[in-house]
């Protein structure tokens, strides 16, 4: 459950990032 929660948090972070900037989004996707 803890791991699942961590993953969900990461997904939210990525979503936040792609809403922020397209350039930053590419870097986030690469990191993930």
QUIDA-V325306 format. One record per residue. N is the residue number from 1. RES is the residue in one small letter. SS is DSSP state (2 for helix, 1 for strand, 0 for the rest). NEAR is the number of other C-alpha atoms within 12 Angstrom. Layout:
# QUIDA-V325306
n->N res->RES ss->SS near->NEAR
n->N res->RES ss->SS near->NEAR
This chain:
# QUIDA-V325306
n->1 res->x ss->0 near->7
n->2 res->x ss->2 near->8
n->3 res->x ss->2 near->9
n->4 res->x ss->2 near->10
n->5 res->x ss->2 near->11
n->6 res->x ss->2 near->12
n->7 res->x ss->2 near->14
n->8 res->x ss->2 near->14
n->9 res->x ss->2 near->14
n->10 res->x ss->2 near->18
n->11 res->x ss->2 near->17
n->12 res->x ss->2 near->15
n->13 res->x ss->2 near->19
n->14 res->x ss->2 near->24
n->15 res->x ss->2 near->19
n->16 res->x ss->2 near->16
n->17 res->x ss->2 near->19
n->18 res->x ss->2 near->18
n->19 res->x ss->2 near->15
n->20 res->x ss->2 near->14
n->21 res->x ss->0 near->14
n->22 res->x ss->2 near->15
n->23 res->x ss->2 near->13
n->24 res->x ss->2 near->18
n->25 res->x ss->2 near->19
n->26 res->x ss->2 near->17
n->27 res->x ss->2 near->14
n->28 res->x ss->2 near->22
n->29 res->x ss->2 near->17
n->30 res->x ss->2 near->10
n->31 res->x ss->2 near->10
n->32 res->x ss->0 near->12
